[in-house]
Amino acid sequence: MTGATHELEAEVVVVGAGIAGLMAASTLSNRDVIVLEAAGRAGGRVESVRQGDYWINLGTQFTEGTGPLIEALERHQITMGTLAGKKVALSLHGKQVDTSNPFGLMVRSRMSFMDRVGLAAVGSRILAAVPFLELNPDNRLAKRIRAKLDARSASYVLRGVSSEVARDMVRSWSGQWMGCEPEETAATQFVISMGILLTDPAKVPNFALPEGGNQTLTDILAADLGDRLRLNSPAKSIEWTEDGVVVEYEDENGPGRIRARRAIVAVPSDVVVQIMPGLPPEYRAAFNDIHYGRYVVVGFFTHEDGPQRWDDYIAVSTPQLSFQAMFNHAAALRGPGPRKPGGALACFAGGAVADRLFELSDSEIVSRFTADLVELYPELEGKLGEGVVRRHRRVVPFWAPGGRDSLPTLRRNLGPVHLAGDYQLDMPSLADAAASGERAAQQVLASLSHSGALASDPTIPG
Ligand SMILES: Cc1cc2nc3c(=O)[nH]c(=O)nc-3n(C[C@H](O)[C@H](O)[C@H](O)COP(=O)(O)OP(=O)(O)OC[C@H]3O[C@@H](n4cnc5c(N)ncnc54)[C@H](O)[C@@H]3O)c2cc1C
């Protein structure tokens, strides 16, 4: 280490190598680009661990949606691990019921009459809104319903519901799909996520578990960048003028500085606020409106020999256990033909339950989850591998009621600095993060090819 700042120049610097930054850099691959990543690996919230034929997604669970993410998976010929025909279930009072048929759920679950009434009220509120949210977002009616849901808290689905079981289930759904409590978030995202659980998963476009895990794609995108991707190199500050950007960073050689014509900043919202001290107040406020869900995840490789009763289930909600959901990543591998021995399961807790688990040691979390998983499926006794724990303090972004009004600000570039990340487009997700990265890169390419475009950009501060 010399102590002297090493200086680099590039046409574009990308800050952050999650899916948004990787997609941006891959779109700019024939330009002079440098990618700075704080961690020792690329992928950000995408992480998979593998063992033999199986993998566990410890970050992003499912791939879904349309656009650049799906195109990249296809371009790189990654097998999509389709979930067509697979089911989701609810385990209540020790009984497991298929939830892709809401009627069956009501009739067959173990619950009292009042619980059924409460759950019917919750389900009908969610299902009444879903068709409008599935419409083209430019549709006038869809806009009105969205605006209404954006303004109210997700806990509206519990209005007048006294059933403890129904309340526990809503809390657990909100925890397992968004990582937050229903009171924390505006209703839109909650209703969309719940719509997936209560409708046929086959209706969700490209709902899949890519083979090898979601990290298969980020690994390929990172490898394609070669030494243009700099790991263990956190950006410390980003400043910009009309002519370009200066990014201060650090790596194993000490402090560094990159001068570039453009930057794409693809880090989580709280990091943007830290490393861009010159953010105009409306951008700072819009970033501060973003909150993140919390998850504790424990992944288990399993060692069973033959077919199991969860083989066709991709997700089982478990509102009465120490984790709120179990995802079965091996479901993508179960099709016609002989079943391979073994499997891969991930147990999830989110929101307030995750907050409480954060206070425990990894071994205590694993032992609680193991006990409950074996209670759910006693045949797993002695068949669970070592639990792999991840504590996520940033799952997907969400907004408090009314908080999303500030979001359009974050879609505008700050002169030569373009923003990207899962907070930026419609529905925070892996697909939206990927789309935001590609979109930022296309904007950069367009601005580089239009000389003088920067000078006339009204968003340049000062
Ligand atoms: C457990 C879990 C389950 C999920 N399940 C799903 C799901 O089923 N479906 C779905 O669509 N989405 C899911 N998500 C959300 C999805 O993973 C994210 O929306 C998406 O990965 C976000 O990508 P990103 O590139 O915007 O951010 P990130 O992945 O957070 O990438 C940001 C990158 O910036 C880096 N960074 C931070 N600070 C700096 C710095 N100072 N300098 C340089 N680099 C920096 C980080 O290390 C990181 O690599 C899940 C998330 C989690 C955590």
The ligand as a MOL file (V3000), in Angstrom:
LIG
                    3D

  0  0  0     0  0            999 V3000
M  V30 BEGIN CTAB
M  V30 COUNTS 53 58 0 0 0
M  V30 BEGIN ATOM
M  V30 1 C -33.9150 -12.9430 0.6790 0
M  V30 2 C -34.4530 -12.1840 -0.5020 0
M  V30 3 C -35.4520 -12.7620 -1.2870 0
M  V30 4 C -35.9220 -12.0850 -2.4150 0
M  V30 5 N -36.8520 -12.6980 -3.2170 0
M  V30 6 C -37.2100 -12.1280 -4.3870 0
M  V30 7 C -38.0590 -12.8180 -5.2960 0
M  V30 8 O -38.4970 -13.9440 -5.0510 0
M  V30 9 N -38.3650 -12.2050 -6.4780 0
M  V30 10 C -37.8860 -10.9650 -6.7920 0
M  V30 11 O -38.1790 -10.4610 -7.8800 0
M  V30 12 N -37.0820 -10.2830 -5.9290 0
M  V30 13 C -36.7250 -10.8370 -4.7480 0
M  V30 14 N -35.8920 -10.1840 -3.8920 0
M  V30 15 C -35.4730 -8.8190 -4.2290 0
M  V30 16 C -34.3320 -8.7950 -5.2420 0
M  V30 17 O -33.2910 -9.6260 -4.7730 0
M  V30 18 C -33.8300 -7.3710 -5.3840 0
M  V30 19 O -34.9290 -6.5630 -5.7850 0
M  V30 20 C -32.7210 -7.2050 -6.4080 0
M  V30 21 O -31.7580 -8.2100 -6.2970 0
M  V30 22 C -32.0830 -5.8310 -6.2020 0
M  V30 23 O -31.0310 -5.6560 -7.1260 0
M  V30 24 P -30.1990 -4.2850 -7.1370 0
M  V30 25 O -29.1410 -4.4510 -8.1530 0
M  V30 26 O -31.1470 -3.1380 -7.2740 0
M  V30 27 O -29.5880 -4.1610 -5.6640 0
M  V30 28 P -28.5050 -5.0570 -4.9020 0
M  V30 29 O -28.6520 -6.4780 -5.2750 0
M  V30 30 O -28.6310 -4.6980 -3.4630 0
M  V30 31 O -27.1190 -4.5430 -5.4810 0
M  V30 32 C -26.4540 -3.4200 -4.9900 0
M  V30 33 C -24.9680 -3.7090 -4.9960 0
M  V30 34 O -24.2780 -2.5260 -4.5950 0
M  V30 35 C -23.2010 -2.9160 -3.7730 0
M  V30 36 N -22.7730 -1.7490 -2.9770 0
M  V30 37 C -23.3270 -1.2560 -1.8390 0
M  V30 38 N -22.6390 -0.1680 -1.4400 0
M  V30 39 C -21.6600 0.0480 -2.3460 0
M  V30 40 C -20.6240 1.0150 -2.4960 0
M  V30 41 N -20.4620 2.0040 -1.6040 0
M  V30 42 N -19.7800 0.9240 -3.5560 0
M  V30 43 C -19.9060 -0.0810 -4.4680 0
M  V30 44 N -20.8650 -1.0400 -4.3650 0
M  V30 45 C -21.7330 -0.9670 -3.3340 0
M  V30 46 C -23.7710 -4.0630 -2.9500 0
M  V30 47 O -22.7170 -4.8310 -2.3650 0
M  V30 48 C -24.5560 -4.8020 -4.0160 0
M  V30 49 O -23.7770 -5.7670 -4.6740 0
M  V30 50 C -35.4200 -10.8040 -2.7390 0
M  V30 51 C -34.4320 -10.2220 -1.9290 0
M  V30 52 C -33.9450 -10.8970 -0.8250 0
M  V30 53 C -32.8780 -10.2680 0.0150 0
M  V30 END ATOM
M  V30 BEGIN BOND
M  V30 1 1 1 2
M  V30 2 1 2 3
M  V30 3 2 2 52
M  V30 4 2 3 4
M  V30 5 1 4 5
M  V30 6 1 4 50
M  V30 7 2 5 6
M  V30 8 1 6 7
M  V30 9 1 6 13
M  V30 10 2 7 8
M  V30 11 1 7 9
M  V30 12 1 9 10
M  V30 13 2 10 11
M  V30 14 1 10 12
M  V30 15 2 12 13
M  V30 16 1 13 14
M  V30 17 1 14 15
M  V30 18 1 14 50
M  V30 19 1 15 16
M  V30 20 1 16 17
M  V30 21 1 16 18
M  V30 22 1 18 19
M  V30 23 1 18 20
M  V30 24 1 20 21
M  V30 25 1 20 22
M  V30 26 1 22 23
M  V30 27 1 23 24
M  V30 28 2 24 25
M  V30 29 1 24 26
M  V30 30 1 24 27
M  V30 31 1 27 28
M  V30 32 2 28 29
M  V30 33 1 28 30
M  V30 34 1 28 31
M  V30 35 1 31 32
M  V30 36 1 32 33
M  V30 37 1 33 34
M  V30 38 1 33 48
M  V30 39 1 34 35
M  V30 40 1 35 36
M  V30 41 1 35 46
M  V30 42 1 36 37
M  V30 43 1 36 45
M  V30 44 2 37 38
M  V30 45 1 38 39
M  V30 46 1 39 40
M  V30 47 2 39 45
M  V30 48 1 40 41
M  V30 49 2 40 42
M  V30 50 1 42 43
M  V30 51 2 43 44
M  V30 52 1 44 45
M  V30 53 1 46 47
M  V30 54 1 46 48
M  V30 55 1 48 49
M  V30 56 2 50 51
M  V30 57 1 51 52
M  V30 58 1 52 53
M  V30 END BOND
M  V30 END CTAB
M  END
